[in-house]
Amino acid sequence: MYNELKEVIAVRMVDLIEKKKQGQVHSDEEIKFIINGYCQDRIPDYQMSAWMMAVCFNGLNQEETFYLTDAMLHSGQIMDLSGIEGIKVDKHSTGGVGDKTSLVLGPMIAACGVKVAKMSGRGLGHTGGTLDKLESIPGFQVEMDQEHFIRQVNDIGLAIIGQSDQLVLADKKMYALRDVSATVDSIPLIASSIMSKKLASGCDTIFLDVKYGDGAFMKTKEDARRLAKTMITIGKAFHKDTRASLSNMNQPLGCAIGNSLEVIEAIDTLQGKGPKDLMELCLISGSHMLVQAKVVSSLEEGRALLMEKVRCKEALSKLKAMVAYQHGNVHLIDHPDQWIKAPYCIDIYPQMTGWCQDIKTKDLGTLVMKLGGGRQTKQDIIDPSVGIIVHKKVGDQCTQEEALCTVYASSLLEESMIDDIRQAWIMSTLPVMPILSVEEVLQ
């Protein structure tokens, strides 16, 4: 009887694979059947891979993407944040080299009286993860049960923790399968993955930073805009105020790449001394988030409030309060010069004078991973002290007497790696326009 049932299910799944292969439209019931069957191990990996490949080729329409997000959302636990007073805001970045935005923006928003209840992930490959950066603070705990999470957000307005294993179970299985079946770069699959997790996290508003370029998963601005619009549509269908910025990842965000180096840069930014592109991205994103939370009535008012919270050090105090609540070493926030440094510090110089035309951002992220600052597999151990500080960015004039970057490493670098790092900078003999960190915001 069991074998007969398996055969019926297999035939039905085959029919659904064929249907999508022919470019036909799934019903809500069919999407639920696929997701529930896969989560309950009634549909094997090879059939799910075939269906996702058909989606990569033929896509999902707006209704199908909504059905997929809804089915994934209800495949696991949904966080109940009703115990947190006031509007809860969430921000998500699609990932990029040097992206430490949450470490700056979260405290800035919390200092304005808005609740930031955020669940983040770890890094894999050339992009760093927020949790890895926070764990470079000695003692910092990213695991927390829901009761303590709600209490911390009510008390200080801010918490950043690891994602619960019980949220969006379908995404955990599908994400791992997409990685090994060449089905990562499908906009409906990316959008449903991100939005199911954001919706399951229980916040009232969502702001998305969709990155494109060499250091991002979306390579073109057009693809980034399509992804952003798809996620905004999903958010609105679930009655969530959802907005998205398009930001350029053809150079690292800020100057620091590497876990503890990025935390130190976040501290500098909250002291008003950070890189202009990082601060500008936080001000633009934060202004929209404050409007979403109905704390201000205009973007200009939001920007002014955020700048004031940095100037008077209230935003920095929120970071310190979060670190203290989550058992991190607060002393290092006040004294970032006392962080443990990598034993080797190497300056890399250009081979010609000119202007920085382009930076191979993904290459730099991969090089930091090879230094020990990231993971090639989920089991890899991270060295939080290694990384790169970028001194020259797109549009900057470069001379052979000025370093392009400084590398922090646990051992001496081989000449081949020094050459690889140097070649990440593409030089021009003519002046080059600098890059805007945020190019537009969609809503």
C-alpha positions as CSV (number, residue, x, y, z in Angstrom):
1,M,0.0,0.0,0.0
2,Y,2.8,2.4,0.9
3,N,4.7,1.7,-2.3
4,E,1.5,2.3,-4.3
5,L,1.0,5.6,-2.6
6,K,4.6,6.6,-3.3
7,E,4.0,5.8,-7.0
8,V,0.8,8.0,-7.2
9,I,2.7,10.9,-5.5
10,A,5.7,10.5,-7.9
11,V,3.4,10.6,-10.9
12,R,1.7,13.7,-9.7
13,M,5.0,15.5,-9.1
14,V,6.2,14.4,-12.5
15,D,3.0,16.0,-13.9
16,L,3.7,19.2,-12.1
17,I,7.3,19.3,-13.3
18,E,6.1,18.7,-16.9
19,K,3.5,21.5,-16.4
20,K,6.1,24.0,-15.4
21,K,8.5,22.8,-18.1
22,Q,5.8,23.7,-20.6
23,G,5.5,27.1,-19.1
24,Q,2.0,26.6,-17.7
25,V,0.7,28.2,-14.5
26,H,0.4,26.4,-11.1
27,S,-2.6,26.7,-8.8
28,D,-2.3,27.5,-5.1
29,E,-3.1,23.9,-4.3
30,E,-0.3,22.6,-6.6
31,I,2.3,24.9,-5.0
32,K,1.2,23.8,-1.5
33,F,1.4,20.1,-2.7
34,I,5.0,20.7,-3.8
35,I,6.2,22.5,-0.7
36,N,4.4,20.3,1.8
37,G,5.4,17.1,0.0
38,Y,9.1,18.2,-0.1
39,C,9.1,19.2,3.6
40,Q,7.6,15.9,4.6
41,D,10.1,13.9,2.4
42,R,7.3,12.6,0.1
43,I,9.0,14.4,-2.8
44,P,12.7,13.5,-3.3
45,D,15.5,16.0,-4.0
46,Y,15.9,15.0,-7.6
47,Q,12.2,15.9,-8.4
48,M,12.4,19.1,-6.5
49,S,15.6,20.0,-8.4
50,A,13.9,19.3,-11.7
51,W,10.9,21.5,-10.7
52,M,13.2,24.4,-9.6
53,M,15.2,24.1,-12.8
54,A,11.9,24.4,-14.8
55,V,11.1,27.5,-12.7
56,C,14.6,28.9,-13.6
57,F,13.8,28.6,-17.3
58,N,10.1,29.5,-17.3
59,G,9.6,31.6,-14.2
60,L,6.6,32.1,-11.9
61,N,4.0,34.8,-12.4
62,Q,3.0,37.2,-9.6
63,E,0.2,34.9,-8.2
64,E,2.5,31.8,-8.3
65,T,5.2,33.7,-6.5
66,F,2.7,34.8,-3.8
67,Y,1.5,31.2,-3.5
68,L,5.1,29.9,-3.1
69,T,6.0,32.5,-0.5
70,D,2.8,31.7,1.5
71,A,3.4,27.9,1.4
72,M,7.1,28.4,2.5
73,L,6.0,30.9,5.2
74,H,3.6,28.3,6.7
75,S,6.1,25.4,6.5
76,G,7.5,26.3,9.9
77,Q,7.0,28.5,13.0
78,I,5.9,32.2,12.6
79,M,7.3,34.5,15.2
80,D,4.7,36.2,17.4
81,L,6.1,39.6,18.3
82,S,2.9,41.0,19.7
83,G,4.6,41.2,23.0
84,I,6.9,44.0,21.7
85,E,5.3,47.4,22.2
86,G,5.1,49.7,19.2
87,I,5.9,49.2,15.5
88,K,8.6,46.7,14.8
89,V,10.8,47.4,11.7
90,D,13.1,45.0,9.8
91,K,15.8,45.5,7.3
92,H,17.3,43.0,4.9
93,S,20.3,43.2,2.6
94,T,20.8,40.8,-0.3
95,G,24.4,40.7,0.7
96,G,27.6,42.3,-0.4
97,V,31.3,42.7,0.3
98,G,31.9,45.0,3.3
99,D,28.2,45.2,4.2
100,K,28.1,46.0,7.9
101,T,24.9,48.2,7.6
102,S,22.9,46.4,10.2
103,L,25.6,47.2,12.9
104,V,25.2,50.9,12.2
105,L,21.5,51.2,11.0
106,G,20.0,49.1,13.8
107,P,21.4,51.3,16.6
108,M,20.5,54.5,14.7
109,I,16.9,53.4,14.3
110,A,16.6,52.2,17.9
111,A,17.9,55.5,19.1
112,C,15.0,57.2,17.4
113,G,12.5,55.1,19.5
114,V,11.7,52.5,16.9
115,K,11.9,48.8,17.8
116,V,14.4,46.7,15.8
117,A,13.8,43.0,16.2
118,K,16.2,41.4,13.7
119,M,17.2,37.9,12.8
120,S,20.3,37.6,10.7
121,G,22.4,34.9,9.0
122,R,26.0,33.8,8.6
123,G,28.3,34.4,5.7
124,L,29.1,31.9,3.0
125,G,31.5,32.4,0.1
126,H,32.6,36.0,-0.7
127,T,29.9,37.8,1.3
128,G,30.2,38.2,5.1
129,G,27.4,37.5,7.6
130,T,26.1,39.8,10.3
131,L,26.3,37.1,12.9
132,D,29.9,36.4,12.2
133,K,30.7,40.0,12.6
134,L,28.9,40.3,15.9
135,E,30.6,37.1,17.1
136,S,34.0,38.7,16.6
137,I,33.1,40.7,19.7
138,P,34.4,38.5,22.5
139,G,31.5,36.8,24.4
140,F,28.7,38.1,22.1
141,Q,25.8,35.6,22.1
142,V,23.7,35.4,18.9
143,E,21.4,32.5,20.1
144,M,18.4,33.6,22.2
145,D,14.9,32.2,23.0
146,Q,11.9,34.1,22.0
147,E,11.1,35.3,25.5
148,H,14.5,36.9,26.0
149,F,14.4,38.3,22.5
150,I,11.1,40.1,23.2
151,R,12.3,41.3,26.6
152,Q,15.5,42.8,25.2
153,V,13.7,44.6,22.3
154,N,11.2,46.0,24.8
155,D,14.0,47.1,27.2
156,I,16.5,48.7,24.8
157,G,14.7,48.7,21.4
158,L,17.3,46.5,19.6
159,A,18.3,42.9,19.2
160,I,20.1,41.0,16.4
161,I,20.0,37.2,16.8
162,G,20.4,34.1,14.7
163,Q,17.5,32.7,12.8
164,S,15.4,30.1,14.5
165,D,15.7,26.6,13.1
166,Q,11.9,26.4,13.2
167,L,11.3,29.3,10.8
168,V,10.5,28.5,7.2
169,L,11.6,24.9,7.1
170,A,11.0,24.7,3.4
171,D,13.6,27.4,2.7
172,K,16.3,25.5,4.6
173,K,15.8,22.4,2.5
174,M,15.3,24.4,-0.8
175,Y,18.3,26.7,-0.2
176,A,20.7,23.9,0.3
177,L,19.4,22.1,-2.8
178,R,19.5,25.3,-5.0
179,D,23.2,25.7,-4.1
180,V,24.1,22.3,-5.6
181,S,21.6,22.2,-8.5
182,A,22.5,25.5,-10.3
183,T,19.1,27.0,-9.4
184,V,20.2,29.9,-7.2
185,D,19.7,32.8,-9.8
186,S,16.0,32.6,-10.2
187,I,14.2,35.8,-9.1
188,P,10.9,34.1,-8.0
189,L,13.0,31.6,-5.9
190,I,15.2,34.3,-4.4
191,A,12.2,36.6,-3.7
192,S,10.1,33.8,-2.0
193,S,13.1,32.7,0.0
194,I,13.9,36.2,1.4
195,M,10.3,37.3,1.9
196,S,9.1,34.1,3.5
197,K,11.8,34.6,6.2
198,K,11.1,38.3,6.6
199,L,7.4,37.6,7.0
200,A,8.0,34.7,9.4
201,S,10.1,37.0,11.5
202,G,7.0,38.9,12.6
203,C,7.9,42.6,12.0
204,D,5.4,45.2,10.8
205,T,7.5,46.9,8.1
206,I,10.3,45.7,5.8
207,F,13.1,47.6,4.2
208,L,15.2,45.8,1.6
209,D,18.6,46.8,0.4
210,V,18.9,45.1,-3.0
211,K,22.5,45.2,-4.2
212,Y,23.8,44.7,-7.7
213,G,27.2,44.6,-9.4
214,D,30.4,42.5,-9.2
215,G,30.2,42.0,-5.4
216,A,26.5,41.1,-5.3
217,F,24.3,38.1,-6.4
218,M,22.4,40.4,-8.8
219,K,24.8,41.4,-11.5
220,T,22.8,44.1,-13.3
221,K,20.6,47.0,-12.1
222,E,17.7,45.7,-14.2
223,D,17.8,42.3,-12.4
224,A,18.0,44.1,-9.0
225,R,15.0,46.2,-9.9
226,R,13.0,43.2,-10.9
227,L,13.9,41.4,-7.7
228,A,13.0,44.5,-5.6
229,K,9.7,45.0,-7.3
230,T,8.8,41.3,-6.9
231,M,9.6,41.4,-3.2
232,I,7.7,44.7,-2.7
233,T,4.6,43.1,-4.4
234,I,4.8,40.1,-2.1
235,G,5.1,42.4,1.0
236,K,2.1,44.4,0.0
237,A,0.1,41.3,-0.7
238,F,0.8,40.3,2.9
239,H,-0.2,43.9,4.0
240,K,3.3,44.9,5.0
241,D,4.7,48.3,4.2
242,T,7.7,47.2,2.1
243,R,10.3,49.3,0.4
244,A,13.6,48.6,-1.4
245,S,16.7,50.5,-2.3
246,L,18.9,49.6,-5.2
247,S,22.6,50.0,-4.2
248,N,25.8,49.6,-6.2
249,M,28.2,46.7,-5.2
250,N,30.8,47.4,-7.9
251,Q,33.1,48.4,-4.9
252,P,33.1,47.3,-1.3
253,L,30.7,49.2,1.0
254,G,32.8,51.3,3.3
255,C,36.5,50.5,3.6
256,A,36.7,47.4,5.9
257,I,36.3,43.8,4.7
258,G,36.6,41.2,7.5
259,N,34.7,40.6,10.6
260,S,36.4,42.5,13.5
261,L,37.6,45.2,11.0
262,E,34.0,45.8,10.0
263,V,32.7,46.0,13.6
264,I,35.4,48.6,14.3
265,E,34.3,50.6,11.1
266,A,30.7,50.4,12.3
267,I,31.8,51.9,15.7
268,D,33.7,54.7,13.9
269,T,30.6,55.4,11.8
270,L,28.4,55.6,14.9
271,Q,30.9,58.1,16.2
272,G,30.5,60.2,13.0
273,K,33.9,59.2,11.7
274,G,33.0,56.4,9.2
275,P,33.1,56.2,5.4
276,K,30.7,58.5,3.6
277,D,29.1,55.8,1.4
278,L,28.2,53.7,4.4
279,M,26.8,56.6,6.4
280,E,24.8,57.8,3.3
281,L,23.3,54.3,2.8
282,C,22.2,54.2,6.5
283,L,20.7,57.7,6.3
284,I,18.7,56.9,3.2
285,S,17.5,53.5,4.4
286,G,16.9,54.8,7.9
287,S,14.9,57.8,6.8
288,H,12.5,55.5,4.9
289,M,12.3,53.1,7.9
290,L,11.3,56.0,10.2
291,V,8.6,57.1,7.8
292,Q,7.4,53.5,7.6
293,A,7.3,53.4,11.4
294,K,5.3,56.7,11.4
295,V,7.9,58.4,13.7
296,V,8.5,61.2,11.2
297,S,6.3,62.6,8.4
298,S,9.1,63.2,5.8
299,L,12.4,61.7,4.7
300,E,14.1,65.1,5.4
301,E,12.8,65.0,9.0
302,G,14.0,61.4,9.3
303,R,17.5,62.1,8.0
304,A,17.9,65.1,10.4
305,L,16.8,62.9,13.4
306,L,19.2,60.1,12.5
307,M,22.1,62.5,12.2
308,E,21.3,64.0,15.6
309,K,21.3,60.6,17.2
310,V,24.7,60.0,15.8
311,R,26.0,63.5,16.8
312,C,24.8,63.1,20.5
313,K,26.1,59.5,20.7
314,E,22.7,58.0,21.4
315,A,23.1,55.6,18.5
316,L,26.5,54.4,19.8
317,S,24.9,53.9,23.2
318,K,22.3,51.6,21.7
319,L,25.0,49.5,20.2
320,K,26.7,49.3,23.6
321,A,23.5,48.4,25.2
322,M,22.9,45.5,22.7
323,V,26.4,44.2,23.2
324,A,26.0,44.3,27.0
325,Y,22.6,42.5,26.8
326,Q,24.1,39.8,24.6
327,H,27.1,39.3,26.8
328,G,29.7,40.9,24.6
329,N,32.8,42.8,25.7
330,V,31.5,46.4,25.8
331,H,35.0,47.8,26.7
332,L,36.0,47.1,23.1
333,I,33.2,49.4,21.8
334,D,34.6,52.3,23.8
335,H,38.2,51.3,23.0
336,P,38.3,49.8,19.4
337,D,42.1,50.3,19.3
338,Q,42.3,47.4,21.8
339,W,40.9,44.7,19.5
340,I,43.1,41.8,18.8
341,K,45.0,42.5,15.5
342,A,46.2,40.1,12.9
343,P,50.0,39.6,13.3
344,Y,50.8,40.7,9.7
345,C,49.9,44.0,8.2
346,I,50.8,44.5,4.5
347,D,50.3,47.6,2.3
348,I,49.6,46.9,-1.4
349,Y,50.6,49.6,-3.8
350,P,49.5,50.2,-7.5
351,Q,51.9,49.6,-10.4
352,M,50.9,52.8,-12.1
353,T,49.6,56.3,-11.4
354,G,46.1,57.1,-12.4
355,W,42.5,56.9,-11.3
356,C,40.6,53.9,-9.9
357,Q,38.1,52.9,-12.6
358,D,36.8,49.7,-11.2
359,I,37.3,47.3,-8.3
360,K,36.8,43.5,-8.7
361,T,34.8,43.4,-5.5
362,K,33.9,39.7,-5.5
363,D,37.6,38.9,-5.9
364,L,38.4,40.9,-2.8
365,G,35.7,39.2,-0.8
366,T,37.0,35.8,-2.0
367,L,40.6,36.8,-1.0
368,V,39.4,37.7,2.5
369,M,37.7,34.3,2.7
370,K,41.0,32.6,1.7
371,L,42.8,34.6,4.4
372,G,40.5,32.9,6.9
373,G,37.9,35.7,7.2
374,G,35.0,33.7,5.6
375,R,33.7,30.2,4.9
376,Q,34.0,28.1,1.8
377,T,31.9,25.5,3.7
378,K,29.5,25.9,6.6
379,Q,32.0,24.0,8.8
380,D,35.0,26.3,8.3
381,I,36.3,28.2,11.3
382,I,36.6,32.0,10.9
383,D,39.6,34.1,12.0
384,P,37.9,37.4,12.9
385,S,41.1,39.5,12.9
386,V,42.0,39.1,9.2
387,G,40.8,41.2,6.3
388,I,41.4,44.2,4.1
389,I,41.1,47.9,4.6
390,V,40.5,49.6,1.3
391,H,42.2,53.0,0.8
392,K,41.3,53.8,-2.8
393,K,37.8,53.5,-4.3
394,V,36.3,54.2,-7.6
395,G,37.0,57.7,-8.7
396,D,40.0,58.2,-6.4
397,Q,43.3,59.3,-7.8
398,C,46.1,56.9,-7.1
399,T,49.9,57.2,-7.0
400,Q,52.6,54.6,-6.6
401,E,53.4,56.1,-3.2
402,E,49.9,55.6,-1.8
403,A,48.6,52.2,-0.8
404,L,45.5,50.8,-2.5
405,C,44.7,48.8,0.6
406,T,46.2,47.3,3.8
407,V,45.9,43.5,4.3
408,Y,45.7,42.0,7.8
409,A,46.8,38.4,7.7
410,S,47.7,35.5,10.0
411,S,50.8,34.7,8.0
412,L,53.1,36.3,5.4
413,L,51.4,36.6,2.0
414,E,52.7,34.7,-1.1
415,E,53.7,37.0,-4.0
416,S,50.9,35.5,-6.1
417,M,48.2,36.6,-3.6
418,I,49.7,40.1,-3.4
419,D,49.5,40.2,-7.2
420,D,45.8,39.0,-7.1
421,I,45.0,41.7,-4.6
422,R,46.7,44.4,-6.6
423,Q,45.0,43.3,-9.8
424,A,41.6,43.8,-8.2
425,W,42.0,47.5,-8.9
426,I,41.4,48.5,-12.5
427,M,43.2,51.7,-13.3
428,S,42.5,54.5,-15.8
429,T,44.7,57.3,-17.1
430,L,41.6,59.6,-17.2
431,P,39.5,60.8,-14.2
432,V,36.6,58.6,-13.2
433,M,33.2,59.5,-11.6
434,P,32.7,58.0,-8.1
435,I,29.9,55.5,-7.4
436,L,26.7,56.4,-5.5
437,S,26.0,53.9,-2.7
438,V,22.2,54.1,-3.2
439,E,20.8,54.9,-6.7
440,E,17.1,54.8,-6.0
441,V,14.4,53.6,-3.6
442,L,11.3,51.8,-4.8
443,Q,8.0,51.5,-2.9
